[in-house]
């Protein structure tokens, strides 16, 4: 039986260590929604903290230019519907 590998970010690129997609990838989003199913506010605080860290890492990689769309990538999908 294949072993589950968590979809976590590789820093400083913020790409998934398993699938290589921009993190949080779809499997990571599903796992986070499950983990924080009773605490959506906590999930948004956690993701906001990670977005802040990613902003610095990605700016350093891109010559101080912050990539567009980080709020959508890190936060928009996690809002309550």
Backbone bond lengths (Angstrom), bond angles and torsions (degrees), N, CA, C in turn:
res aa  C-N    CA-C-N  psi(-1)  N-CA   C-N-CA  omega(-1)  CA-C   N-CA-C  phi
1 X - - - 1.450 - - 1.530 108.39 -
2 X 1.347 117.09 132.32 1.470 119.32 179.75 1.527 111.34 -65.83
3 X 1.302 114.72 143.72 1.459 120.79 178.75 1.525 109.82 -86.59
4 X 1.326 116.73 136.60 1.462 121.39 178.39 1.522 109.64 -71.75
5 X 1.309 115.96 132.74 1.461 121.51 175.14 1.519 107.74 -115.86
6 X 1.329 116.87 121.54 1.471 118.70 -179.03 1.527 111.44 -65.63
7 X 1.302 114.85 141.88 1.464 122.15 179.14 1.526 107.87 -86.20
8 X 1.319 116.01 96.10 1.463 122.52 -178.05 1.519 109.39 -117.36
9 X 1.321 115.25 160.62 1.466 121.18 -177.02 1.517 111.59 -79.85
10 X 1.319 114.67 139.85 1.460 121.98 170.39 1.522 106.58 -97.03
11 X 1.314 115.34 119.79 1.457 119.34 -179.60 1.515 109.59 -96.60
12 X 1.289 119.58 144.71 1.464 129.37 12.76 1.532 114.42 -94.94
13 X 1.337 118.79 4.18 1.467 119.93 -175.84 1.525 113.75 -79.12
14 X 1.314 117.95 -19.68 1.456 123.75 -177.69 1.517 111.47 55.91
15 X 1.354 114.55 42.42 1.459 122.62 171.56 1.518 106.66 -108.20
16 X 1.312 117.47 152.60 1.453 121.89 -178.74 1.522 109.98 -68.88
17 X 1.323 116.52 134.20 1.463 121.74 179.26 1.525 112.42 -68.29
18 X 1.330 117.61 -22.53 1.456 121.15 -176.40 1.530 111.82 -94.69
19 X 1.341 116.71 -53.39 1.467 119.48 -173.55 1.529 114.18 -104.66
20 X 1.327 117.79 -12.81 1.464 121.42 177.88 1.514 115.25 82.15
21 X 1.332 117.71 -0.86 1.472 120.64 179.14 1.525 109.98 -75.86
22 X 1.321 115.23 163.02 1.467 120.18 175.11 1.523 108.23 -59.02
23 X 1.343 116.06 130.09 1.459 120.09 -177.43 1.518 109.71 -89.71
24 X 1.292 119.85 138.53 1.454 128.36 5.64 1.527 112.58 -80.96
25 X 1.326 115.44 121.56 1.457 122.40 178.34 1.533 108.88 -75.40
26 X 1.309 117.15 173.92 1.476 120.45 -178.20 1.525 113.36 -57.07
27 X 1.352 119.48 -46.46 1.467 118.14 177.74 1.531 112.92 -62.78
28 X 1.329 117.74 -36.08 1.467 120.88 178.44 1.532 109.93 -66.96
29 X 1.322 117.18 -39.56 1.466 120.80 178.87 1.526 110.44 -62.65
30 X 1.314 116.45 -45.65 1.465 120.03 178.87 1.524 111.07 -60.90
31 X 1.323 116.40 -43.93 1.470 120.21 179.58 1.528 110.83 -63.56
32 X 1.331 117.52 -41.82 1.456 120.98 179.65 1.532 111.67 -66.67
33 X 1.326 116.51 -40.62 1.468 119.31 177.62 1.527 110.39 -62.36
34 X 1.314 116.90 -38.83 1.457 120.10 177.14 1.509 112.21 -67.51
35 X 1.310 116.46 -44.26 1.465 121.13 -178.92 1.527 112.08 -64.03
36 X 1.324 116.34 -37.84 1.470 121.44 -176.78 1.534 111.88 -105.91
37 X 1.324 118.40 24.91 1.471 120.78 -174.06 1.523 113.39 -58.08
38 X 1.305 117.41 -26.86 1.463 120.87 179.85 1.532 112.69 -100.94
39 X 1.332 117.05 4.41 1.468 119.61 -174.64 1.527 110.06 -147.13
40 X 1.333 116.23 69.38 1.459 120.12 -178.38 1.524 111.87 -63.01
41 X 1.327 117.53 -35.09 1.462 120.77 177.64 1.525 110.13 -62.83
42 X 1.315 117.41 -43.72 1.464 121.42 177.47 1.515 111.71 -60.85
43 X 1.332 116.88 -39.23 1.471 120.78 177.96 1.524 109.87 -63.03
44 X 1.315 117.61 -44.54 1.465 120.18 -179.13 1.526 111.88 -66.04
45 X 1.319 117.44 -36.92 1.470 120.34 176.33 1.527 109.80 -65.47
46 X 1.329 116.75 -45.01 1.464 121.22 178.38 1.526 111.21 -59.64
47 X 1.335 116.28 -47.61 1.462 120.14 -179.50 1.528 111.96 -66.23
48 X 1.330 117.36 -36.28 1.466 120.43 176.71 1.519 111.84 -63.10
49 X 1.324 115.87 -38.81 1.465 120.50 177.06 1.527 110.28 -64.41
50 X 1.329 116.41 -44.34 1.465 119.74 178.77 1.522 111.59 -66.31
51 X 1.336 117.15 -36.56 1.460 120.29 177.74 1.531 110.45 -62.62
52 X 1.324 116.34 -40.44 1.459 120.97 177.81 1.537 110.13 -60.98
53 X 1.325 117.10 -44.85 1.461 120.83 178.62 1.525 110.86 -65.56
54 X 1.334 116.68 -41.46 1.463 120.63 179.53 1.525 111.34 -64.35
55 X 1.315 116.92 -35.74 1.468 120.66 179.05 1.523 110.39 -57.86
56 X 1.319 116.72 -46.43 1.462 120.37 179.00 1.513 112.41 -66.24
57 X 1.335 116.81 -46.06 1.470 120.44 -179.65 1.521 111.42 -61.79
58 X 1.328 116.65 -47.00 1.464 120.33 -176.93 1.524 111.79 -71.01
59 X 1.317 117.84 -32.47 1.465 120.09 175.86 1.526 110.10 -65.08
60 X 1.328 116.56 -40.68 1.468 119.69 177.64 1.530 111.04 -63.03
61 X 1.328 116.87 -39.86 1.466 120.70 179.81 1.523 112.30 -69.86
62 X 1.337 117.02 -30.93 1.465 121.80 -174.26 1.520 113.19 -102.61
63 X 1.311 118.11 23.54 1.461 120.05 178.89 1.510 113.13 67.30
64 X 1.328 116.98 42.26 1.464 125.55 177.37 1.519 114.21 73.94
65 X 1.338 118.31 4.98 1.462 120.44 175.26 1.531 108.51 -90.48
66 X 1.316 115.99 122.87 1.463 120.72 179.24 1.529 108.22 -81.30
67 X 1.323 118.62 127.24 1.467 121.05 179.98 1.528 111.87 -62.03
68 X 1.314 116.07 146.15 1.463 121.73 176.24 1.522 109.75 -73.45
69 X 1.298 115.93 154.47 1.450 121.36 171.40 1.513 117.11 81.58
70 X 1.329 118.31 14.29 1.458 119.15 -179.19 1.531 112.13 -66.71
71 X 1.314 118.06 -35.05 1.465 119.89 178.93 1.527 110.25 -64.16
72 X 1.324 117.42 -42.89 1.461 119.99 176.46 1.523 110.92 -63.09
73 X 1.300 116.02 -44.39 1.464 121.63 -178.39 1.525 112.38 -62.68
74 X 1.323 117.49 -41.30 1.462 121.07 -173.94 1.528 113.93 -97.57
75 X 1.318 119.01 -31.24 1.470 119.71 -168.49 1.523 115.93 -119.07
76 X 1.305 118.65 -42.55 1.467 121.16 -169.57 1.523 113.04 -57.09
77 X 1.296 117.87 -39.32 1.472 121.44 -177.32 1.530 112.02 -68.08
78 X 1.318 117.92 -22.26 1.472 121.71 -173.35 1.521 113.85 -93.50
79 X 1.308 117.74 -5.10 1.466 119.80 -179.99 1.521 110.08 -65.21
80 X 1.315 115.34 150.29 1.466 120.31 175.28 1.521 109.61 -63.26
81 X 1.284 115.93 140.68 1.480 120.05 -177.89 1.493 110.36 -101.57
